[in-house]
Amino acid sequence: MRLQSAGCVFALEEAEHLLRAADSPDEAEALLQRRLSGEPLEYVLGWAEFLGRRVRVVPGVFIPRRRTEFLASAALESASRWEHPVILDLCCGSGALSTVFAGAFPEAELHAADLSSEAVAAARLNLGERAEIHQGDLFAALPFRLRGSIDVVAANAPYVPTDQLPFLPREARIHEPAQALDGGREGLELLRRIAADAPAWLSSGGELLVECSEGQAPGLQADFRASGFQALVRTDAETGTAVVTGVLR
Ligand SMILES: C[S@@+](CC[C@H](N)C(=O)[O-])C[C@H]1O[C@@H](n2cnc3c(N)ncnc32)[C@H](O)[C@@H]1O
């Protein structure tokens, strides 16, 4: 009832999750108060659902979105072309994409990288020893030995244009780090850098897959081509999300 009054659309479902997460009525009340104060449900529960898995999330780290399951599925399809793929989850946040890769490809060599120390810590929580986790600015985070050897790079990098940040839902604006959302002018600054730098790190025939909005996809496809990729755009009409895939030939 209190969640409903506070404007939670899925109040009943949320209440059930909060009750299940609490060990006592006092704890349930504390969790409820956090939610009523506007904290995202996933931070309060400590997990988010992603492609049928529970990914641990902590405040200060981007909450994986269901729309990114489209990128995850496309990357799974790409990685299935290799027997023992080397996969990089670039801008990994909590490592949601990597948890999917780890489940699907027990034989894969997994790497995940992020600039944020909080994200790197969360990815370690989710992936343990299953992936090598690197901290730094895009590909500069990686050891030199990986150059020319990565079969699939999947990146859900920030792509919200800076001038659109004030219009994001309150929960994202207030509770998630701006660094996880802000894609600079047009939202494409990081994605363009990724497209330019990826060829040096990919194996022959390797693939780069990035998430963006439907509207950003044609421009980004042109950037991929300029970097030497054969580029393909797939869109998910339900979420307005696009995945640009570049294959290195
Ligand atoms: C939109 S979030 C996506 C996180 C994760 N891939 C997911 O889908 O849940 C973008 C992530 O990019 C990271 N990031 C921002 N700038 C970066 C940079 N220059 N190098 C590496 N990571 C960066 C942020 O810290 C954040 O974790």
The ligand as an SDF file (V2000), in Angstrom:
LIG
                    3D

 27 29  0  0  0  0  0  0  0  0999 V2000
   26.0510    2.0370  -19.2170 C   0  0  0  0  0  0  0  0  0  0  0  0
   27.1590    1.3740  -18.0190 S   0  0  0  0  0  0  0  0  0  0  0  0
   27.1020   -0.3440  -18.5290 C   0  0  0  0  0  0  0  0  0  0  0  0
   27.6320   -1.3160  -17.5270 C   0  0  0  0  0  0  0  0  0  0  0  0
   27.4520   -2.7800  -17.9580 C   0  0  0  0  0  0  0  0  0  0  0  0
   28.0800   -3.0330  -19.2310 N   0  0  0  0  0  0  0  0  0  0  0  0
   25.9920   -3.1370  -18.0120 C   0  0  0  0  0  0  0  0  0  0  0  0
   25.4220   -3.2280  -19.1080 O   0  0  0  0  0  0  0  0  0  0  0  0
   25.4020   -3.3220  -16.9430 O   0  0  0  0  0  0  0  0  0  0  0  0
   28.6900    1.9770  -18.6780 C   0  0  0  0  0  0  0  0  0  0  0  0
   29.9530    1.6080  -17.8790 C   0  0  0  0  0  0  0  0  0  0  0  0
   31.0690    2.2300  -18.5740 O   0  0  0  0  0  0  0  0  0  0  0  0
   32.0290    2.6170  -17.6240 C   0  0  0  0  0  0  0  0  0  0  0  0
   32.9010    3.6400  -18.2450 N   0  0  0  0  0  0  0  0  0  0  0  0
   32.6500    4.9480  -18.4680 C   0  0  0  0  0  0  0  0  0  0  0  0
   33.6860    5.5360  -19.0880 N   0  0  0  0  0  0  0  0  0  0  0  0
   34.6200    4.5720  -19.2680 C   0  0  0  0  0  0  0  0  0  0  0  0
   35.9250    4.5580  -19.8530 C   0  0  0  0  0  0  0  0  0  0  0  0
   36.4740    5.6670  -20.3780 N   0  0  0  0  0  0  0  0  0  0  0  0
   36.6060    3.3810  -19.8500 N   0  0  0  0  0  0  0  0  0  0  0  0
   36.0650    2.2520  -19.3220 C   0  0  0  0  0  0  0  0  0  0  0  0
   34.8400    2.2140  -18.7480 N   0  0  0  0  0  0  0  0  0  0  0  0
   34.1220    3.3540  -18.7230 C   0  0  0  0  0  0  0  0  0  0  0  0
   31.2030    3.1090  -16.4520 C   0  0  0  0  0  0  0  0  0  0  0  0
   31.9560    3.1130  -15.2720 O   0  0  0  0  0  0  0  0  0  0  0  0
   30.0380    2.1110  -16.4430 C   0  0  0  0  0  0  0  0  0  0  0  0
   30.2930    1.0390  -15.5790 O   0  0  0  0  0  0  0  0  0  0  0  0
  1  2  1  0
  2  3  1  0
  2 10  1  0
  3  4  1  0
  4  5  1  0
  5  6  1  0
  5  7  1  0
  7  8  2  0
  7  9  1  0
 10 11  1  0
 11 12  1  0
 11 26  1  0
 12 13  1  0
 13 14  1  0
 13 24  1  0
 14 15  1  0
 14 23  1  0
 15 16  2  0
 16 17  1  0
 17 18  1  0
 17 23  2  0
 18 19  1  0
 18 20  2  0
 20 21  1  0
 21 22  2  0
 22 23  1  0
 24 25  1  0
 24 26  1  0
 26 27  1  0
M  CHG  2   2   1   9  -1
M  END
$$$$
